[in-house]
Amino acid sequence: MFTNLTRPLLLAVLLCVGVSQLANAQFLQEPQSESPKSEFRAVWLTTAFGLDWPKGSSPAEQQESLRNIIKNSASMDLNAIVFQVSARGDAHYRSERLPWASRLTGTFGEDPGWDPLEFAIEEARKYGMEVHAWYNVFNIGLQNESSQYEASTPQHISVTNPDYVRNVGDDQIWLNPGVPAARQWAIDNVLEIVENYDVDAVHFDFIRYPTGGFPDDPIVRGQFNENNINNTADWRRDNVNQFNRDVYAAVKDIKPWVKVGSTPVGHYQTSGGWPALYGYSGVFQDAVAWIREGVNDYIVPQIYWDIGGNAPYFDWIVNDWKDRNHGRHIYVGIAAYRAGGSDSQNSSDQMGEQIDTLRVNSIPGHVFFRFDNIFRFNVFQGREAPRLNYNGPALIPTMDWFQQDVPAIPSNLVADRSGSSHTISWTAPDFEAENGDTKLTYAIYRVQGDASPNPEGIIEDANNLVAITGETSFTENLPEDEGRFYYVVTSVTRNGVESISGAEIEALTSSSIDEGSQLAASYRLEQNYPNPFNPTTTIRYEIAETGHVTLSVYDLTGRIVATLENGVRPAGQHVVRFDGASLASGMYIYRLNANDVQLSGKMMLVK
């Protein structure tokens, strides 16, 4: 899932610091599987009925609570927030189409004076976290709130277009999936979010029919012959499928980098012999079709069962979805709300075992339902439950069908220390993917030792990843014991592709730390330019001290195809031109050796 084409930014720091705080994390049990470097770890942040948020009545209280939710999620090493922006045909963002949610002010449609979605994105970016805009598709209102819907500005869809909706049971209002104009109304709501906000994904819930029947027979009788469909069940499934097809194409047309995901019912079509609600037959939700057709980038089946106990279904359902992934990402919804009980296992008590099960089955991520449950569980236990299988943070998994642009490395890495606190900072590289996306986050790795390590070796070990941030600096507080620490900083695209260019080394001596000054010593091997190239390219490097330098080019078998430098070179910057006219198209490695420092990069020759 994750690219290993990495050549990072390296910082060697001789500091009075000690062992990482992460190494002292308490676990509920020993992890049975290694924590991978790339893994989707998210939490559903529920706004329906104020279950997780909003908290407080004033904008200041709501902002502070939302800020703390995101901060606490980052502290648990989660890397995405699935923020419910539209729960019941309303909005927790500034919309010209949907009325403001009543939980923000107490009045449906009243402007709260600030934008929660924009605020959430800004806060999440500080921690390098993704924000997925969670949109409830077809369950769009409550009958007992109809008087509020009439008074709001803009009015609720049940007021403006009653032919789009149906009352279900005694309390719910559902959008009718069988009305093409109603589906388009929902699509236009999603596109408003995509156009106006820098969300990483749109995430669909209630993308199905309700249980217990739906009053659409008159429409069904008139449309059976469309798409060669001649029965109610297939017609309903096709209505939901058509929403997915249309919204996926529309989102990608506006912002190709925005992911589209859904959270279907946990059971798809079959089981191991036990009774259950099946998405395919029970609510006309053919989630496998969405990934088979490539109109969802990921799905998160809600597998809210246990391993063992009275409901030992978790393992079986995970394997069922694994066999149906069609090359797209399957993440698993984990029931953090199911805690306690003496007669069986419970999901929140066995989250570590469930995460192990996912990793063994190559499932690249999971989502906890919901924030208040996972956070309260931590508080009640006196420790952070998700850490029981997290050795540290993780990058977002790469989607192979997305843009694979490789970003340049950060530059101008510097370090500063004051007591037990030290900060590293860098300059962001210029980046724009072919699809127009410009977002970067930064991965920070740290190791301890006396000898200068290979930067590539540092980043290959997930245990060395200590932080991910959307900012261009990072500060941590560590014990003041003496020790030499090496830091690596890489650029990471929205699709989880990491930078591959050369390394930059700087050092702080013990005396310079005491005096508050920095001793600069830089070794850098830059990414060749242009890259890809045909047939010539330029390679720049910098060395801190005069010494013997070799700069060689290798093919992927390890054979040297060119030696560009081999001799003593003075300290400073150097430029070398490489001509690949005699070589075949393909990937080549260029490697610099200078004063016991070895740096390397990759370049692509295209003819």
N, C-alpha and C positions, 0 to 999 in steps of 0.2 A: 504493500500500500504506500509505503513511504520511499521517496527517492534517496539513494545513498550518494548522489552526485554532489558532494559537499566539500568545500575547501574554505575553512572559516577564518574569522578574525580572532587572533589569539592575543591574550594579554597575560603576561607573566608578572605576578605581583608578589614581592617579598613583604608580607604584612604580619602584624601581630594578630593573627586570627587562628581559629581552631576549627573543630569538626562542624559540619553543616548541622543546622538545627533539624533538618529533615531526618537526619540519621537517628534522632532521639524521639521520633514520632511514636506514639503508643498505638498498638494494634489490638483489636479484639481477638484476632487469631493470626497465626502465621500465614502469609500468602502462599498459595500452592502454585502460582504461576508468576512468571516475571512480568513486571509492569512494562508494557511496550512503550516505545518512544512516540508512536502515533496511535491515538485512540480517541474516539469521540466520547466525551463525558459531559453530559448535559443534565439540566433539571428543568422540569416544567414549572414556570412561574404563573400560577393561576390567578386571574382577576375576577372570574365568575363568582359572584356572591362575596367578593373580597376574601376568598379563602387564604391566599398568600399575600395579597396586596390589592388595593391600596390600604395602607395603615395610616391612621391620623386623618384629621379633617382639613388641615391647612396645607397649602402647597409646600411650605417648609418641612412639615412633618412627613408628608408623603415622599418628598425628595430624599430626605435623610433616611427613611426606611428603605427606599429603593436602592439608594447608594449602599447601605449596609448589606442588603440582600446580595448585590453583585459582589461586593468585597468579600463576604463570607463564602460565596460560591467559589470565588477564586482561591480563597485560603484552603478550601477542600480539594484543590487541584482539579476542579471542573473547568472545562474550556468553552462552554457554550450555555447561553440562557435562551430557553424557548419561552418567549414572553407573549402571553395571551393578549393580543392587541384588539381583538374583536370577539367577544364572548357570545353576545346575543343581538346581532345586528346593530351594535354600538361601536364606539371607538375610544381607545386609550391613546389616540394620536390626533393631530389636527387634520380633520377631514371635511371636505366640501360635500361629501355624499352621505356620511353616517353621523348620527347625533352622538355627542359626548356621553360616555358611560355615567350612569347616575352615582356610582360609588365614589367618583372624584369630588363631587360637590354636594351630593344629596339630592340633586335635581337632574333628571334625564334631559340631556341636550344643553346643559349649562356649561359655558366655557370655564375651565379651571384656571386660565391665565398662564398656563405653561404646557409643555408638550412631553408627556411621559416617555413616548417611544424615542424621541430625540435625546432626552436625558439618559435613558437606559443605554443607548448606543454610545454616547460620549463616555459614560462611566465604564462600560464594558471594554472599550478600546484601551483604557489605561492598563488593563490586565491582559491584553491580547486575546480577549474572549470574543466569540462569535455571538451575534444576536439573530435568532430565528423568529420571525414575526408569525405568531400562532393565530390562525384565523379559523373560526368555526364556520363551516361552509353552509350546511343546510338547517341546522338547529339555530334559529335566529330570533327567538323571542319568547316571552311569557304572557299568557292571556291575561293574567291579573294586573299586568302593567300597561294594558292597552290605553288607558286614559292618559298616562304619561307620554305614550308614543304620539298621541294626537297633538299634545301641547308643545312638543319639542321642535327645535329648528336646527337642522332639517328634520322633517318628520320621519318616523320609522317606515320601513318598506311595507309593513302590514297596513299602513294608512294610505300611503301614496299609490301602492299597487297591490290591492287585496287579491287580485287574480293570480299573483305570483305565489301566494302562500296558502297553507292549509293548517287548520287547527288540529292538533293531535292530542288525544286524551283530554284531561280536564285542565291542563295547565300550559302545554307547549304550543309554540308556533313554529312551523317548519317551512322553509322554502321548498317549492315543488320542483324536484329535479327534472320532471317531465316537460317543463315549460322552457324552451330554448332562451327566451328573453329573460327569464328568471336566472338561469345559469349565467347569462352574459352580465347581468347586474352584479352577481357575485364576483365574476372575473374582473369587472371594472373596479370593484373595491380593492381587489388585490393589486391591480396595476397602479392604483393611486399610491399605495404603500411603496411599491417598487420604484416608481418614478420619483418620489419625494424623500425617500429615506435610504441611507446606506446600510440596509439590512444584508446579512449574509445569506439568508434563506427565507422563504415563505413556507409555513408548516401548517398543514390542513388537518383539522379534527372534525368529527361529525360529518365526514365525507361519505355519507351513507343514507339509507332510509331508516326511519325509526322502527323499533320493535313493536309488535302488536298490530300491524296493519297500517295502511295509508290510503286516504280517500282520493284515488286518482283514476278510478275505472273509466269515467267518460273520456278522459284524455287517452287512456290506453287503447280503447276500442278504435279511436280515430287514427292511431299512429302505428299499429302493429306491423303494417307492411313496410315501414321504413327500415333500411339496413338489413333486409331479409330476416326480420325478427317476427315471430308469430306467437309469442307467449309473454305473459306479464313479467315473469322473473327475468328473462333475458333482456327485455325492454328496459326494465328498471336498472339492471346492471349497466347496460349500455349508456343510459343517461348519465350515470356517475362517471363512467369511463370517458364520455365525451367532454365532461367538465375538465377532467385531467388533461386530455389531449389539447383542448383549447387554451387552458390557462398556462400550460407548460410552454406552448409555442409563443404565446403573447409575452410571458415573462422573459424568455430568452431573446425575443426580438428587441426588448428594451435594454436589458442588462444580462448578457450571456453568462456572467459569472455568478448570478444569484441562483442558489440551489432551490430545488422544489422537493419538498418532502411531505409525507403524510403519516398519520398514526392510525392504522387499522385495528379492528378487533383482533385479539390475540390468536384465536382459532381461525384458520382460513376455511378449509373445506372438509377435512377429515380429522380423526382423532385416534387415540389408542383404544377406543372402545367405551369412552365415558360420555355422558350427556354434556353438551355445552352450547353456547351461542356461536354459531358459525357465521363469519363475515359474508361468505359467498352466498349462502342460502338464506340466512336469517335476516340480514339487513342489506342484501343485494350489493355487496362490496367486494368486487373482484380485484383485490389489491395486487395479486400476482400479475394480472394483466397490465397494471400500471408500470411495473418494472420490466415486464417482458417487452412492452411496446416502447420503453425508454421515455415515459412521460412523467416519471418520478425519478429523482436522483437518489433518494433514500426513502425507506419506510421504517417506521418504529412500531412493530406489533406490540400490543399491550399484553405482555405475558405475565399476568399478575397471579401466578401460581407458585407452588413450592417445589423444592427438591425433597422428596421423602414425605413422611407424615401422611395425613389423610387426603392430600391432594397433590400427588407426586407427578405433576404434569409438565413442569418447567423444562426438563431435559428433552422430553419428547417433542414439545412444540418448537423449541429452539432448533432442533435438528430438522424438523419439517420445513421451517422457513429457510434454513441454510440450503436445503436441497432445491429451493425455488427462487434463488436470488437473481438468476439471469444476469450476473455480472454487475449488478448494482449493489449499493450498500444496504445491508440490513443492520439496523441498530435495534436494541431490545429495550422495551419499557419495563422497568423494575418497580415493584410495588413497595415503595418506602413507607406507605401508609399502613401496611399490614404488619403491625407489631403486637407482641404479647400473645397470650393464649397458651393453655396447657395441653390441649389435645392434639396439637400438630406442630409441625415446623411453621415458621412465619417468614415471609419474604424479607422483612427488614432485619431479622435475626441471622439470616443466611446470605446477606448480600455478597459477602466475600466469596462464598462458594458459587453463587450464581455468576459473578464476574469471571471466576475461574472457568466455569462451564462455557461461557461465551468465548473466552480466549482460546481454549482448547479446540473449539469449533470454528476458529477464525472469524468470529463475529467482531467487526471493527469498532464497536461502541455500544453505549447504553444511555438511557435517559431515566432519571428518577422521577416518579410521581409521588409527591410534588415537593416544592421547596420547603414549606413549613414542616412537612413530615420528616424530610431528611435532616433538616437543621435541628428540629426538636429532638429527634432521635440522638443526634450528636450530644446535645446539651444534657439529655436525660442520662446518657451513658457516661458523661464526663470526658468524652474523647471524640475524635472525629471519625465516624464510622467509615466513610468512603475511603479513608486512608488505609484501611486494612488490606487493600490490594493496590494501593497507589504508592509507589516509591518516590513520587514527585510529579511534576506536571507532565503533560503530554501534548504533542502537536495534533492538529486536526488531520485526519487521514486524507491522503491524496485520492481524488477521483480520477481514474485513468482516462475517462472520456471528456474531462475538462481541459482547459488550456494548461500546457506544461511549461510555460515560460520560466526560465531560471533567472532569478534576480541577481544583481551585483551584490557584493559584500558591503557592509557598512565600513566607513573609513574614519580616520582621525580618532581612534580609540585612545582614551585617556583614563587615568585612575586618580582617585583622591581618597585620603583616609583621615578620619578625625576620631581618635579614641577607638572604640569598638565598631564604629560605623565607617564603611567605605563605599565609594560610589564609582561605577564605571559609566562612561558616556561615549557617544559616538555620533557620527554624521550619517544621516539616512542617505542611501543611494537613490539616484533617479531611477524610476521604474514605471513602465507602462506596458502591460501585456498586450498581445495582439488583439485581444477582445476589448481593450480599452480600460481594464481594471488597473488601478494604481495602488491598491491597499497593500501594505506590508506590516508584518509583526516581526518581532526579534526574539530569537531563542538564545538563552544564556546558559553556558555550560561551565562547570568548575571542577578542577581536580587539584590534588595536593601532591607535591613531590619536590625532589631536589634537582632533577635533570629536566631540561626542556623537552616536553612530550611532543608527539606527532599530533597536530590539530585534528587530523582525520580520525585518529584513534579515540580522541576525546569525545567527539560527537557521535561515534558509533555506539557508545554505551549509554543507554537510556538513564542509568543511575547518575550520570554526570549532568543531566539537564536539571537546572535549579530554578529557572524562571522563564516565563514568556511574557512579553510586554508589548504594548503598542506605542510606547514612548521611546525616546532615544537616550534614556539613562536608566540605571538600576542601582538601588541602594540596599544593602543588607547589613544587619548587625550580627557580628560574630565574636566569639571569645578572643581575648587579646594575647593568647599564646602565640609564640613565634612560629612561623611556617611559611613555606613558599607555595603560593597558589597560582594556578594558571586558569585564565578565563578565555572562553571562546564565545564570540557573538556572531550569529548568522542571521541573514534576512530570510523571511519565510512569506511566501505568497498566500493569498486567500485560499488557494487550493493545496496548501501544505507542501509546496515545492521549496526546497532550501537552497541557499546560495552556494555556488561551487567555486568562487574565485579564490585567489591566494590569501595568505595570512599576514597579519601585521602584529609584530611583537613589541611590547614596551615593558619596561621594568622600573620598579621603585626599590631603592636600597633602604636598609634599616635606618641609616643616618639621614637619608633624605626625607624619610617619613617623619622622623623626629623633628627635623627642621622645617617640615611643612613644604618641602620643595620636591620637584620631580626630576629624575634623571632620565632623559629620553634615550632610547635605543630602539631603532625601528628596522624590522625586516619585513619587506612586503613583496609579494608577487601578485601583480594585478591580472585581472581577466584580460585575455588577448582581445584586440579590437581591430577590425570587426570580427564578430563571431555570431553565426557561422561566417566562413571566409572562402574566397576563391580568386586566385590561388595564394595571395599573400596576406599576412596579418602582422600586427605589431604587438610585442610583449614588453611590458615595462616592469622593472623590479627595483627595489631599494635595499641596500645593506647598511648596517649601522657602523661597521668597522671594515677597514681594508683587509682583504684576505683572498684566498683562492676560491674562485667561483666556477661552478659548472652549471650549464643550463642545457638540458637535453630534451629531445622529443621522442616519445615512445609510441608504438602502436599498442593495441589492446592485448597483444600476446606478450608484451614486455620487451620487445625488440627495439633497440635504439635505431631510429630512422634519421636523426639529425642531431648534431652537437652544435649549439649556437654560441656557447661561451665555454672556455676552458683555460683559465689563467687567473692571475692576480688582478683584482679590480679594486679601485679606491672606494671608500665609503661614499654613499650618496645614491642618486637615482641614475638608472641606466635604461636605454631603449635598444631593443633588438628586433630586427625584421626577419620573419620566417617566410620562406617561399615553399609552398607545397605542390608546385606544378608537377613534380615527378611522382607524386603519391596518389593513391586511390582515395576516393571519397570515403569518409568515415570519421569516427571519433579518435582523437589522439590525446595523449597525456604529455604535458610539459612539466619538468621538474627542476627546481633550483636547489643547489647545495652550496651553502656559504657559511663558514665558521661554525660548523656543527648544527646549523639550522637547515632543515629540509622542508620545502614548500612545493606544492604542486597544484595544477589546475587541469581542466579539460577543455578541449576546443574541437569544433566540428568543421571539417573540410567538405564543402559541397560543390561538386562540379556539374 
